[in-house]
């Protein structure tokens, strides 16, 4: 199903539903709910939406690399991390893991983080070809994931 193959559908709908069902089953209807961590889920979701719209407005193309940007976007969140959309998905998944105190969600988060890192490295090669030296300079000056760290 193409619908379920879309990353935001999996992260924002499918994984939470699967995790909640799993936690309800293994905890006999009483999941270990930690509402404080819902803030991470909300943060991740809204950062994803904002960054996607910002990238389309300032770089053209579409929200995914199936419709790559026409211009380099290096302002807004993109001035601090090269991958704020993928980062927002990881933030959401960390929030899901902590909100439900779920090992399953933790495994999903780790698996997705590895996949996103692999995907980003492939995406960056395409962006170097598509956007050239400006992207190379941008990649040298802005960290891939965490501002000032990694």
Backbone as JSON, one array per atom type, in Angstrom:
{
  "sequence": "XXXXXXXXXXXXXXXXXXXXXXXXXXXXXXXXXXXXXXXXXXXXXXXXXXXXXXXXXXXXXXXXXXXXXXXXXXXXXXXXXXXXXXXXXXXXXXXXXXXXXXXXXXXXXXXXXXXXXXXXXXXXXXXXXXXXXXXXXXXXXXXXXXXXXX",
  "N": [[0.82, -1.19, 0.0], [0.7, 2.08, -1.0], [-0.02, 4.31, 0.53], [0.6, 3.62, 3.24], [3.3, 3.43, 2.97], [4.36, 5.9, 3.11], [6.42, 7.97, 4.97], [5.56, 9.98, 6.99], [2.95, 9.07, 7.51], [3.38, 6.52, 8.55], [4.92, 7.19, 10.85], [3.39, 9.14, 12.32], [0.86, 8.02, 12.53], [0.55, 5.09, 12.09], [2.67, 3.8, 13.69], [2.15, 4.87, 16.34], [-0.46, 3.78, 16.75], [-0.03, 0.99, 16.54], [1.81, 0.68, 18.65], [0.29, 1.53, 20.87], [-1.8, -0.38, 20.88], [-0.25, -2.7, 21.31], [0.84, -2.09, 23.86], [-1.52, -1.93, 25.37], [-2.34, -4.59, 25.21], [-0.16, -6.07, 26.4], [-0.08, -4.94, 28.91], [-2.48, -5.51, 30.0], [-4.72, -3.81, 29.41], [-4.03, -1.5, 30.76], [-2.03, 0.73, 30.03], [1.24, 2.12, 30.67], [1.14, 5.22, 31.07], [2.65, 8.29, 30.48], [2.03, 11.42, 30.68], [3.53, 13.82, 30.55], [5.49, 13.55, 28.58], [4.15, 13.79, 26.23], [4.51, 16.27, 25.19], [6.85, 16.13, 23.69], [5.98, 14.63, 21.52], [4.08, 16.36, 20.41], [5.74, 18.56, 19.84], [7.51, 17.34, 17.94], [5.69, 16.7, 15.88], [4.63, 19.25, 15.1], [6.98, 20.61, 14.43], [7.77, 19.11, 12.24], [5.65, 19.62, 10.41], [5.87, 22.46, 10.15], [8.54, 22.75, 9.18], [8.4, 21.34, 6.77], [6.55, 22.87, 5.28], [7.96, 25.28, 5.26], [10.28, 24.58, 3.86], [9.22, 23.97, 1.31], [8.15, 26.47, 0.62], [10.45, 28.1, 0.58], [12.35, 26.68, -0.87], [11.18, 25.41, -2.99], [9.94, 22.6, -4.93], [8.79, 19.55, -3.4], [7.59, 18.2, -0.23], [9.08, 15.86, 0.21], [11.99, 13.98, -0.97], [11.25, 12.9, -3.35], [10.19, 14.87, -4.77], [12.4, 16.94, -5.12], [14.02, 19.83, -3.56], [14.29, 22.93, -5.32], [15.95, 24.97, -4.8], [18.54, 25.77, -2.46], [17.81, 25.6, 0.96], [18.6, 27.37, 3.7], [17.94, 28.74, 5.92], [15.87, 29.58, 8.81], [14.83, 26.69, 10.63], [16.6, 25.16, 9.2], [18.99, 26.46, 9.29], [20.23, 25.56, 11.49], [20.24, 22.77, 11.64], [20.73, 20.27, 9.19], [18.73, 18.54, 8.65], [15.98, 18.99, 9.68], [13.39, 17.98, 9.38], [13.52, 15.13, 9.37], [14.7, 14.93, 11.88], [12.61, 15.89, 13.46], [10.81, 13.8, 13.24], [12.15, 11.8, 14.63], [12.2, 12.99, 17.16], [9.44, 12.98, 17.7], [9.01, 10.18, 17.8], [10.65, 9.48, 19.97], [9.23, 10.79, 21.93], [6.86, 9.26, 21.8], [7.84, 6.78, 22.67], [8.6, 7.41, 25.32], [6.21, 8.45, 26.37], [4.5, 6.26, 26.44], [6.07, 4.52, 27.81], [7.38, 2.42, 26.42], [8.96, -0.44, 25.24], [8.69, -1.53, 22.73], [8.08, 0.73, 21.14], [10.49, 2.03, 21.56], [12.27, 0.34, 20.18], [11.24, 0.68, 17.61], [11.81, 3.39, 17.31], [14.66, 3.41, 17.4], [15.2, 1.8, 15.15], [14.08, 3.39, 13.11], [15.62, 5.72, 13.39], [18.13, 4.79, 12.58], [17.5, 4.09, 9.95], [16.73, 6.66, 8.96], [19.19, 8.02, 9.16], [20.73, 6.59, 7.33], [19.26, 7.09, 5.02], [19.49, 9.88, 4.87], [22.19, 10.2, 4.29], [22.28, 9.18, 1.69], [20.47, 10.96, 0.47], [21.92, 13.34, 0.74], [24.05, 13.0, -1.03], [22.65, 13.16, -3.44], [21.76, 15.78, -3.25], [24.15, 17.23, -3.36], [24.86, 16.81, -6.02], [22.62, 17.95, -7.27], [22.42, 20.6, -6.21], [25.0, 21.53, -6.0], [28.06, 23.37, -5.31], [27.12, 25.35, -3.41], [25.57, 23.73, -1.69], [27.52, 21.99, -0.71], [29.13, 23.76, 0.76], [27.23, 24.59, 2.65], [26.75, 22.12, 3.94], [29.18, 21.78, 5.18], [29.13, 23.76, 7.07], [26.83, 23.5, 8.64], [25.53, 21.28, 10.97], [24.59, 17.82, 10.59], [22.58, 16.59, 12.18], [22.3, 17.31, 15.11], [22.46, 20.54, 16.32], [25.63, 22.04, 16.38], [26.83, 19.71, 17.32], [26.54, 17.07, 16.01]],
  "CA": [[0.0, 0.0, 0.0], [1.49, 3.31, -1.11], [-0.38, 5.19, 1.64], [1.36, 3.24, 4.43], [4.74, 3.53, 2.72], [4.76, 7.29, 3.36], [7.03, 8.08, 6.3], [4.75, 10.65, 8.01], [1.8, 8.23, 7.86], [3.88, 5.49, 9.47], [5.39, 7.74, 12.13], [2.38, 9.85, 13.08], [-0.4, 7.26, 12.68], [0.71, 3.64, 12.21], [3.47, 3.4, 14.85], [1.43, 5.09, 17.6], [-1.57, 2.83, 16.88], [0.56, -0.33, 16.83], [2.39, 0.71, 20.0], [-0.79, 1.6, 21.86], [-2.45, -1.69, 20.92], [0.72, -3.59, 21.96], [0.91, -1.77, 25.29], [-2.8, -2.33, 25.99], [-2.35, -6.05, 25.32], [0.81, -6.61, 27.37], [-0.35, -4.37, 30.23], [-3.87, -5.88, 30.32], [-5.62, -2.67, 29.34], [-3.55, -0.39, 31.6], [-0.68, 1.15, 29.6], [1.98, 3.01, 31.57], [1.02, 6.49, 30.36], [3.39, 9.4, 31.07], [1.55, 12.55, 29.86], [4.54, 14.87, 30.4], [6.25, 13.36, 27.36], [3.34, 14.15, 25.06], [5.07, 17.51, 24.64], [7.8, 15.77, 22.64], [5.21, 14.22, 20.35], [3.51, 17.58, 19.82], [6.88, 19.29, 19.28], [7.95, 16.66, 16.73], [4.68, 16.83, 14.84], [4.54, 20.63, 14.6], [8.23, 20.94, 13.76], [7.7, 18.44, 10.93], [4.73, 20.39, 9.56], [6.45, 23.78, 9.9], [9.74, 22.63, 8.34], [7.98, 20.92, 5.43], [5.98, 24.04, 4.61], [9.03, 26.26, 5.1], [11.15, 24.12, 2.78], [8.51, 24.13, 0.04], [8.03, 27.91, 0.34], [11.75, 28.72, 0.32], [13.2, 25.9, -1.75], [10.45, 24.79, -4.09], [9.81, 21.15, -4.87], [7.78, 19.03, -2.49], [8.1, 17.94, 1.11], [10.02, 14.74, 0.21], [12.97, 14.07, -2.05], [10.68, 12.49, -4.62], [10.07, 16.19, -5.41], [13.48, 17.63, -4.41], [14.0, 21.3, -3.61], [14.93, 23.56, -6.48], [16.94, 25.89, -4.25], [19.03, 25.46, -1.12], [17.16, 26.27, 2.09], [19.6, 27.41, 4.77], [17.45, 29.64, 6.97], [14.9, 28.93, 9.68], [15.4, 25.51, 11.29], [17.66, 24.64, 8.34], [20.24, 27.14, 9.64], [20.77, 24.89, 12.68], [20.41, 21.35, 11.33], [20.42, 20.04, 7.78], [17.61, 17.6, 8.51], [15.01, 19.22, 10.75], [12.19, 17.16, 9.22], [13.83, 13.8, 9.91], [14.91, 15.1, 13.31], [11.31, 16.02, 14.1], [10.22, 12.45, 13.31], [12.82, 11.11, 15.74], [11.68, 13.61, 18.4], [8.09, 12.43, 17.91], [9.12, 8.77, 18.21], [11.17, 9.46, 21.35], [8.07, 11.14, 22.74], [5.98, 8.08, 21.84], [8.51, 5.79, 23.52], [8.54, 7.84, 26.72], [4.82, 8.63, 26.78], [3.91, 4.95, 26.74], [7.11, 3.69, 28.46], [7.27, 1.24, 25.58], [10.15, -1.01, 24.61], [8.38, -1.67, 21.3], [8.28, 2.06, 20.53], [11.93, 2.28, 21.6], [12.87, -0.38, 19.06], [10.79, 1.38, 16.4], [12.57, 4.65, 17.26], [16.04, 3.1, 17.02], [15.19, 1.35, 13.75], [13.82, 4.54, 12.24], [16.77, 6.62, 13.44], [19.15, 4.2, 11.72], [17.01, 4.24, 8.57], [16.81, 8.08, 8.58], [20.59, 8.37, 8.97], [21.13, 5.98, 6.06], [18.55, 7.83, 3.97], [20.07, 11.23, 4.79], [23.49, 10.13, 3.59], [21.96, 9.04, 0.26], [19.88, 12.24, 0.05], [22.96, 14.37, 0.65], [24.77, 12.8, -2.3], [21.8, 13.71, -4.5], [21.72, 17.24, -3.11], [25.43, 17.76, -3.86], [24.75, 16.81, -7.49], [21.54, 18.85, -7.68], [22.6, 21.99, -5.78], [26.4, 21.88, -6.2], [28.95, 23.94, -4.29], [26.42, 25.95, -2.27], [25.18, 22.69, -0.73], [28.76, 21.5, -0.07], [29.48, 24.76, 1.78], [26.19, 24.48, 3.69], [26.99, 20.87, 4.69], [30.38, 21.98, 6.0], [28.89, 24.74, 8.13], [25.65, 23.15, 9.44], [25.57, 19.86, 11.35], [23.57, 16.95, 9.99], [21.48, 16.26, 13.09], [22.16, 18.11, 16.33], [23.24, 21.77, 16.15], [26.9, 22.16, 17.08], [27.32, 18.43, 17.85], [26.64, 15.95, 15.06]],
  "C": [[0.87, 1.26, 0.0], [1.22, 4.25, 0.07], [0.47, 4.89, 2.88], [2.87, 3.31, 4.22], [5.25, 4.95, 2.96], [5.24, 7.44, 4.8], [6.15, 8.81, 7.31], [3.52, 9.84, 8.42], [2.23, 7.15, 8.84], [4.2, 6.07, 10.84], [4.25, 8.34, 12.94], [1.08, 9.07, 13.31], [-0.13, 5.78, 13.0], [1.49, 3.24, 13.47], [2.77, 3.7, 16.18], [0.28, 4.09, 17.82], [-1.05, 1.45, 17.25], [1.09, -0.37, 18.26], [1.3, 0.73, 21.06], [-1.5, 0.26, 21.99], [-1.54, -2.69, 21.65], [0.74, -3.34, 23.47], [-0.39, -2.12, 26.02], [-2.84, -3.84, 26.19], [-1.4, -6.52, 26.42], [0.59, -6.07, 28.78], [-1.8, -4.57, 30.66], [-4.78, -4.66, 30.43], [-5.19, -1.46, 30.14], [-2.14, 0.03, 31.16], [-0.07, 2.13, 30.62], [2.11, 4.37, 30.87], [1.71, 7.61, 31.14], [3.06, 10.68, 30.28], [2.57, 13.67, 29.65], [5.25, 14.78, 29.05], [5.44, 13.57, 26.08], [3.86, 15.42, 24.4], [6.09, 17.21, 23.54], [7.08, 15.35, 21.36], [4.63, 15.44, 19.64], [4.61, 18.4, 19.16], [7.3, 18.66, 17.95], [6.98, 16.84, 15.58], [4.67, 18.24, 14.24], [5.84, 21.08, 13.94], [8.24, 20.33, 12.36], [6.84, 19.26, 9.96], [5.35, 21.74, 9.17], [7.63, 23.68, 8.93], [9.39, 22.21, 6.92], [7.42, 22.09, 4.65], [7.06, 25.08, 4.31], [9.93, 25.87, 3.93], [10.48, 24.29, 1.42], [8.44, 25.61, -0.34], [9.37, 28.51, -0.08], [12.63, 27.96, -0.67], [12.51, 25.31, -2.95], [10.38, 23.28, -3.92], [8.68, 20.74, -3.95], [8.38, 18.72, -1.14], [9.08, 16.78, 1.18], [11.0, 14.86, -0.93], [12.48, 13.45, -3.36], [10.36, 13.74, -5.45], [11.11, 17.09, -4.74], [13.38, 19.15, -4.51], [14.74, 21.81, -4.85], [16.05, 24.5, -6.04], [17.33, 25.43, -2.85], [18.25, 26.27, -0.09], [18.14, 26.21, 3.25], [19.21, 28.39, 5.88], [16.41, 28.9, 7.8], [15.56, 27.78, 10.43], [16.6, 24.97, 10.52], [19.0, 25.36, 8.56], [20.94, 26.44, 10.81], [21.03, 23.41, 12.47], [19.99, 21.13, 9.89], [19.17, 19.19, 7.6], [16.55, 17.8, 9.58], [13.73, 18.39, 10.61], [12.42, 15.75, 9.75], [14.02, 13.88, 11.42], [13.58, 15.19, 14.05], [10.61, 14.67, 14.22], [10.84, 11.66, 14.45], [12.35, 11.68, 17.08], [10.29, 13.07, 18.71], [8.17, 11.0, 18.42], [9.71, 8.62, 19.61], [10.03, 9.81, 22.3], [7.1, 9.98, 22.88], [6.55, 7.03, 22.78], [8.35, 6.15, 24.99], [7.11, 7.99, 27.22], [4.19, 7.3, 27.18], [4.89, 4.02, 27.47], [7.22, 2.35, 27.74], [8.6, 0.81, 24.97], [9.92, -1.18, 23.11], [8.61, -0.34, 20.58], [9.76, 2.43, 20.53], [12.65, 1.58, 20.45], [12.49, 0.26, 17.73], [11.59, 2.67, 16.23], [14.0, 4.4, 16.81], [16.11, 2.67, 15.55], [14.99, 2.5, 12.78], [15.0, 5.5, 12.24], [17.9, 6.1, 12.55], [18.76, 4.37, 10.25], [17.14, 5.7, 8.11], [18.26, 8.48, 8.32], [21.11, 7.83, 7.63], [20.52, 6.76, 4.89], [19.16, 9.22, 3.77], [21.39, 11.2, 4.03], [23.28, 9.96, 2.08], [21.38, 10.35, -0.29], [20.95, 13.3, -0.16], [23.79, 14.22, -0.62], [23.97, 13.38, -3.47], [21.77, 15.23, -4.45], [23.02, 17.89, -3.57], [25.37, 17.85, -5.38], [23.75, 17.87, -7.94], [21.85, 20.32, -7.39], [24.05, 22.46, -5.83], [27.12, 22.47, -5.0], [28.22, 24.66, -3.16], [26.0, 24.91, -1.22], [26.41, 22.15, -0.01], [29.17, 22.47, 1.04], [28.5, 24.7, 2.96], [26.45, 23.25, 4.56], [28.22, 20.99, 5.58], [30.12, 22.9, 7.18], [27.71, 24.42, 9.04], [25.67, 21.65, 9.71], [24.39, 19.1, 10.77], [22.37, 16.78, 10.9], [21.32, 17.24, 14.24], [23.04, 19.34, 16.22], [24.49, 21.78, 17.02], [27.51, 20.85, 17.54], [27.58, 17.42, 16.75], [25.8, 16.25, 13.83]]
}
